[in-house]
Amino acid sequence: MKDYLPILIVFIFVLGFAVTNIVLSHVIGRRKDTRAKLMPYECGMDPVGSAHQRFSVKFYLVAMLFILFDIEAIFLLPWAVVFRSLITTLSRSFVFIEMMAFIAVLFVGYVYVWKKGLFEWTRG
């Protein structure tokens, strides 16, 4: 338990710093509420009409693509970090070919999405 004491101290310090800044900003800071400031913010668009409007399917497809390529980065970075230790236990060419196959599959998916026109940012 003694090993975790520095982490607890840092956590308490960070929490105290954050709470102090929030309290000081409310106490010291000037506040002038205007009609525009009290309106809800919706990505730079004026909040007019119903909040339950339909989104284009492209919005969801782009979100899924972002998640897929984010997952690719999650797998690619640790591989690059441990590459030297992998080549001591496995064949260098096996490790390299394995990652190139992974990147090739991702590239085929990228080309497919590109041919489908998902990267065209027109309204519709």
C-alpha positions as CSV (number, residue, x, y, z in Angstrom):
1,M,0.0,0.0,0.0
2,K,3.0,2.3,0.6
3,D,3.9,2.2,-3.1
4,Y,0.6,3.8,-4.0
5,L,1.0,6.8,-1.6
6,P,2.7,9.1,-4.2
7,I,-0.1,8.4,-6.7
8,L,-2.7,9.2,-4.1
9,I,-0.9,12.5,-3.2
10,V,-0.7,13.5,-6.9
11,F,-4.4,12.6,-7.3
12,I,-5.4,14.7,-4.3
13,F,-3.2,17.6,-5.6
14,V,-4.8,17.5,-9.1
15,L,-8.3,17.3,-7.6
16,G,-7.6,20.2,-5.3
17,F,-6.1,22.3,-8.1
18,A,-9.1,21.6,-10.3
19,V,-11.7,22.4,-7.6
20,T,-9.8,25.6,-6.6
21,N,-9.7,26.9,-10.2
22,I,-13.4,26.2,-10.7
23,V,-14.4,27.9,-7.4
24,L,-12.1,30.9,-8.0
25,S,-13.5,31.4,-11.5
26,H,-17.0,31.5,-10.2
27,V,-16.1,33.8,-7.3
28,I,-13.7,36.2,-9.0
29,G,-14.9,36.0,-12.6
30,R,-17.4,38.5,-14.1
31,R,-20.5,37.1,-15.5
32,K,-23.0,38.8,-17.8
33,D,-25.8,36.5,-19.0
34,T,-27.1,37.5,-22.4
35,R,-29.8,35.9,-24.5
36,A,-27.2,34.5,-26.9
37,K,-25.1,33.1,-24.1
38,L,-28.1,31.3,-22.5
39,M,-29.2,29.6,-25.8
40,P,-28.1,26.0,-26.2
41,Y,-25.1,25.5,-28.4
42,E,-25.5,23.1,-31.3
43,C,-22.3,22.9,-33.3
44,G,-22.4,26.5,-34.5
45,M,-25.9,26.2,-35.9
46,D,-28.8,28.2,-34.6
47,P,-31.1,25.9,-32.5
48,V,-34.2,26.3,-34.5
49,G,-36.9,23.7,-34.9
50,S,-37.2,20.2,-33.4
51,A,-34.2,18.6,-31.7
52,H,-35.3,15.3,-33.2
53,Q,-34.3,15.7,-36.8
54,R,-32.9,13.0,-38.9
55,F,-29.2,12.7,-39.7
56,S,-27.8,11.5,-43.0
57,V,-26.6,7.9,-43.1
58,K,-23.2,9.3,-44.2
59,F,-22.8,10.8,-40.7
60,Y,-22.9,7.3,-39.2
61,L,-20.7,5.8,-41.9
62,V,-18.0,8.4,-41.3
63,A,-18.3,7.8,-37.5
64,M,-17.8,4.0,-38.1
65,L,-14.8,4.7,-40.4
66,F,-13.2,6.9,-37.7
67,I,-13.6,4.1,-35.2
68,L,-12.1,1.5,-37.6
69,F,-9.1,3.6,-38.4
70,D,-8.7,4.5,-34.7
71,I,-8.6,0.8,-33.9
72,E,-6.0,0.3,-36.6
73,A,-3.8,2.9,-34.9
74,I,-4.3,1.2,-31.6
75,F,-3.0,-2.1,-33.1
76,L,-0.2,-0.5,-35.2
77,L,1.5,1.6,-32.4
78,P,2.1,-1.2,-29.9
79,W,3.4,-3.4,-32.8
80,A,5.9,-0.7,-33.7
81,V,7.0,-0.3,-30.1
82,V,7.7,-4.0,-29.5
83,F,9.1,-4.7,-33.0
84,R,12.7,-5.2,-31.9
85,S,11.7,-7.6,-29.1
86,L,9.5,-9.6,-31.5
87,I,12.3,-10.2,-33.9
88,T,14.4,-11.8,-31.2
89,T,11.8,-14.5,-30.6
90,L,10.2,-14.8,-34.1
91,S,11.5,-14.5,-37.6
92,R,12.0,-10.9,-38.7
93,S,10.3,-11.5,-42.1
94,F,7.4,-13.2,-40.4
95,V,6.7,-10.2,-38.1
96,F,7.1,-7.8,-41.0
97,I,4.9,-9.8,-43.4
98,E,2.2,-10.2,-40.7
99,M,2.0,-6.4,-40.2
100,M,2.1,-5.8,-43.9
101,A,-0.9,-8.1,-44.3
102,F,-2.7,-6.2,-41.7
103,I,-2.0,-2.9,-43.4
104,A,-3.0,-4.4,-46.8
105,V,-6.4,-5.4,-45.4
106,L,-6.9,-1.9,-44.1
107,F,-5.8,-0.4,-47.4
108,V,-8.3,-2.6,-49.3
109,G,-11.0,-1.3,-47.0
110,Y,-9.8,2.3,-47.5
111,V,-9.9,1.9,-51.3
112,Y,-13.4,0.3,-51.1
113,V,-14.7,3.2,-49.0
114,W,-13.1,5.7,-51.4
115,K,-14.7,4.0,-54.5
116,K,-18.1,4.1,-52.7
117,G,-17.8,7.9,-52.4
118,L,-17.9,8.1,-48.7
119,F,-15.1,10.7,-48.6
120,E,-17.1,13.2,-50.8
121,W,-18.3,15.9,-48.4
122,T,-21.3,17.1,-50.3
123,R,-24.7,17.5,-48.8
124,G,-27.1,14.7,-49.4
